[in-house]
Amino acid sequence: MNTTARTLRSAFIASAAGLVLTVTGAALAPAALADTGMPELTVATDAPAMIGGGGLPVAFTTTASNTGSKDTSSARLIYRIDGGPGLPQNPLSLEYRLDGTTWKAVPLEVVEGSVYGGELPEQFPLAAGKSRTVELRLGLPMGTPHNGSTNGGTDHLKLTTMISYGAAGAANDTDVDDVAVKGLSTHLSGVPATATAGGPAVTFEATVDNPTPSAYENVTDVLFTNRYTTVQVRRSGIWTTLKPITSNAEPDVYGYYVIGKDASLAAHGSASVEIRVTYRKDAPLGKTEVSPCAIVNEGSTPFRGITSCGDGATITVEKAAAASGAPSPSASATASPSPAATGTGTGAASSGMTAQLAETGGSGLSATAVGAAGLVAAGAGAVGFTAVRRRRGRA
């Protein structure tokens, strides 16, 4: 229970899973009055301070207490979760366990607007003067495995816990907690400023960080380049050439799965890999970009999922140094002027792949867009790596 939690005894109006909460504590349903009198119940939730958007659920507890002199055979826990209007379909998960090791789902339904509500399917007895702690897990999966949302998000959840007893009646106590939401972040380091067309590879490092207490599954870190590149990663001391992944929407843009497909990342964990990129002899000269994006629960469509993109790095592709001696006619033809560099790398054919990153907030669920060579995404439903969009919802 955090400092924002407040207790509203017998004066909280809500509707969740059939519960009718009355304005005054005096109006209780007959079934509640027929229980064992009027127990005095309190509730305290030790909610997680943060969870990871698109990550696995984080454990926490709710403690139910009977501070009165009357027993109850049917203590009930009811939850409401508000993430604001930016939540997509299948956004939330809430699980519990009373006994044993099996986690069970708390069914969640929309109560009103963007607020989800649900009640523990199991009630439990609570004798006078006794307490009971229930284990729970809260998650923001933002979709389903291998079908992550490409739109929507939030930077926090408002978790409300209520306790009551009997078939229906007023909430005896209420606890409110704020839960921060963050996502994965990805970045490049050590990217050189220049590379030579047809020359040696340039080497740098890509890193994915998980700043949250959520573990992650099905994580794919993608390095976007252009079609004039060969990309290798160093694993177990050996350089391995990666297969480029493309989308029909923009075949000239290559994406490489640099940490593998559907990797796992521990809570507060990090994964790094050494990369080297070689530009072909016919690579356009001038400025181009290499850009990283972390994608969770990518589906059958390449680069579609819960996406967080980091800053790209600009590399200037230069012409190889001229060979000594008089050039032959064939050599002169090969060395004919290449397309001029764009200088900004944002739209001409010679620029290669460019990445435009639009940030609307600091969390991993901020808005991002990965564009390629002047592509304009057509509508909010556009998918694929050329129009990967994330909107952070407001609570």
N, C-alpha and C positions, 0 to 999 in steps of 0.2 A: 504494500500500500504506500503510495508516494504522497508528497505534500499537497498535491492537488485533490486528494481523495476527500470526499465529504460524506457525512452521514445524514440521511434524511429519514427519520423514523416516522413511519405511518403517514407520510405526506408526499409520497412520490407517485406520480402518475405515469404509467407505462403500459405497454401491451406486448407480451412476448410469449409465444407458444401457448396461447389460451389463458394466460394469467391476467386477471383483472385487478389492477391496483387502484384502490379507492383514494379519494382525496383525504379522508380522515381515517384514522386507525380504528374508529369505532365500528365501521361497517365491514364486517367479515361475513363470508359465506357460511351458511349453516353447517356445512361439512367441517369447516375450520373450527367453529364453536364446539362441535361435537367431538373434537379431537381429545385433548386432555386438559382443556382450559385454554389459557392464553400464555404460552411460553414467551419469554423475552429472548429473541434471537439476535445475534450480531454477526457480521461478516467482515473479514479482512482479506483482501487479495494482495499477494506479493507479486505484482505483475512484472514481467521482464522490462528492463529499461529500454531495450531495443530489440528488433527482429530484422531479419534480412528479407527484402522484397524479392520474391522468387525463390527463397531458400527454404530449408526444412524448418519445422516448428521448433519453438524454444519452450522449455519446461518452466512452469511456475506453480504456485500453490494458492489455494483458497482455504481459509480456516473458518469454519462455522462454529459458533459458540452459543450455548444456552445459558444465559446469565440469570434466568428466573428460577422459580421454584416449581414449575410445572414441566413435566416431560412432554416430548412430542415424538410420535412414531413416524412422522413424514416431513422432515426438513427438506426444503427444495432450494436449489440454486439456479438462478436465471441470469443469463448474460446478454448484454447488448454491446455491439461493436460498430463504431462509426468511423469510417475512413474517408468521408467526404465523397463528392460526386465523381471523382476520378477512378473509382474502382471498376474493373472490367467484370466479365463473367467468371464464375468460379474463383473469386478473389481470396476467400478466407478459409481457414481451417481451425477448428477447436476440438481438442480431444481430451479425454479424462480417463482416470482409472481409480476406482474405489478400493478394490481388492485385487491381489494377484499382479500379473505383469502385462496383461493385455490392455492395449490402448483402444478405447472405443470413441466413436465420433459423437459429438454434440451436434444434432441437426440444426442448421442455421437457415433461416428464411428472412426475407426482407420484411421488416416491421413497418417502416415508413421511410420514404425517400431513399437515402443511401445507408440507412441503419439496419444492420442485421441483428436478429435475436434468436435465442435458443435456450432450452432448459435441459439440465442434466436428465437423461432418461430415467435415472434411478434416484429415488428418494431414500432417505436413511433416517433411522431413529436418532434422537439426541436427547439424552437424559438431562435433567436439571443440573446445572453446574458443570456440565461436560462440554468438550470441544472435539471437533473432528477435522482433520486436514485432508483435503482432496487434491490429488496431483492432476495438473492439466498441462496442455501444450497448445500454444498459439502460433499460427503460421499465416503467411501471406503468399500463397503459392502463385497467384496471378495467372491462373490457368491450370492446366493438367500436365502430367509428364509428357514431354515431346510435343506439347501443344501450348507453349507459353504465349501469353498475351503480347501483342505488338503495340498496344495502346493502353493508356490509363496508368494510374499509379497514385501514390500518396506518400507524404513524408512523416505521417504519424497516424496512430489509431487511438480512439478514445474507447477504453474498455470499462464498462459498467457492470458491476456484480450486485445482484439482489438476492436476499434470502427471505423465504416465507415458509409456511407450513399449511398442511391440509390441501383439499382439492382446489381451493381458490381463496384469495384474500389479499390483504394489504401486504406490501413489502415491509418486513420488520426492520430491515437495515439495508443500506446501499453504500457501495464503495466505488469510487471513480478513479481511474488511473490513465495516464497518458503514456503511450508506447511509441518511441521513435522508430522510424523505418529508414533504413539505408540499403544500398545495393552494392554490387561488386564495382570495382574500379580497375582500369587497365591503363598502362602507360608504356612508352618506349624510352630507353635510355642509351646514350652513347651513339646515337645515329650520326654518321659523318655528314658533312655538308655537301660533299661531291662524290660522284662515282663516274667511272669511265665506261662508255658503251663498248662492249666487247672486251672489257678489261677485267681485273680481278674483282672478287666479291667484296662487298662492304659488310662489316660485322657490327651487330648491336644486340641489345637485349630487350625482350618483352616480358612484362610482369603483370599478373592478375592478383589483386589484393582483395581480401574479404575482411572488412572492418567490423563485421557483425557477429553476434553469438549464434547465428544460424549456420549450420553446415549446408553445403550446396552439392547437388548432384546434377548431372547432365550439363556441365559447363563446357562451352567451346570458345576458346580465345582465337579470334580471327585477325590475321594481318592482311589488310587490303593493299594491293599494289596494282600495276597494270600488266597487260599481256606480254610485255617485253622482258619479263623477269623470270628467273629461276630462284626458288627459295629453298634453303636447307636449314635444318635445326640440328643442334648437337645433343645427342642422347647417349648416355653411357660412354662418352668419349668418342663417339662415331658421328660423322656428319651424314644425315639422312635427307634425301631429296623428297620434298613434299609434292603431292599432286594438287594442282590448282583446282579450285572449285569456282564455278561460274553460274550465273543466272541468265536465263533467256532474255531478261529485261536489259542486260548490259553485258554482252559476252566479252567486251574488251577489258573489263575489270576482273582481276583475279583475286580470290580470297584463299588464304592458306590457314589450315587448322594447326596452329603452331604448338599448342599444348595437347593436341590430340582431340578426338571427338568424345563428347559426353564424359569429361573428366569429373572427379570429385574434388572438393575443396573443403578443408576442415574449418570449423568456426575460428575466426581470427587468423585464418591461414593465408598463405601466399604461395604462388607458383611462378617460377621464372624459367625462361629458356633462352639460350644463345641462338641467334639467327644470323645467317649470312645471305645476302641478296646479290645476284649477278644480273647485270643488264646486258641484253643481247647487242650484237654489233649494229642492228638496225633500229635500236631504241631511239625514239625522238630525243633530240638534244634539248636541254633546258630544264626547267623546274618541274618536278613531279613530287608526289607525296606517298609516304607509307603511313597507314593509319590503323590503330588497333580498336577492336570492339569485342567485348565479352557478351556472349549470348547464352542464356539459360533456357533449357527445354526447347531447343531448336527442333522443328518437326521435319517433315519430308521435303518441305520447300527450303532451299538453302537460305540461311541467314535470317529466317523468320523465327522470332521468339522474344523473350524478355531481354532487351538490349541496353547495354551501357557502353558508350564509346569514349575513349580517351583522346587526348590531343594528338594530331598527326604531326609528322616531321617532314620537312622539305629537303629533298636531295636534288642537287643540280647535276644532271647527266651531261658529261663533257665528251668531246670528241677525243679519240685516242691520238697520241702524239704521232706526227708524221714520221714515216720511216726515213732513214738517212739515204742519200743518193737521189739521182734523178728518177722521178716517178715514171712508170710505164704507162701507156695509154689506158690499159685496163685499170691501173691503180688510180689514175686521174678520174676515171668515171666513178669509181667507188667513193672517192673523196669529194664528190660533188656536194654543193651546199645542202645541209640538212634543214628541215623546217626551223624557223627561228623560235627561240625560247619565248614563252609567254611572259615571263617575269613573275606572274602571280600564280600560275598553275591552276586557274579556275575555270577554263572553258574551252581552250583551243585543243585541236587534236594532238598537238605536240606536248600537251601538258601531262598526258597519262592520266592515272586515276587521281582524283582530288577528293578530299573529305571535308564536308561542311558540317560543323558541330554546333548545334543550337542548344544552349544551356538555359534552363529556366529555374534551376535550383541546384542546391549543393548535394542532394542525395543521389544514390545510384539509380534512382527512378526518374532522373531529370530527363527533359526532352532531348533527343538526339536525332540527327539525320545524316545518313551517309549517302553522298551524291557522287555521280561519276560522269565526268566530261560533259557537263551541261545538262544532265538529265533533270527533267522537271517531273516530280511525282504527281500522278494524276489522281487526286482525291485522297480522303483519309483512309480508304481501304487498301491503298497501294502497299505491297509487301515486297520482300526480296531485299537484298543488301543495298540496292540503289535507293530505297525509300524506307529505311527502318526508322520508325517513329516511336517516341515514347512521350507521353504527356504526364506530367506530375499533377495529380489532382490536388485540390485545395480542400481542407477540412472546413 
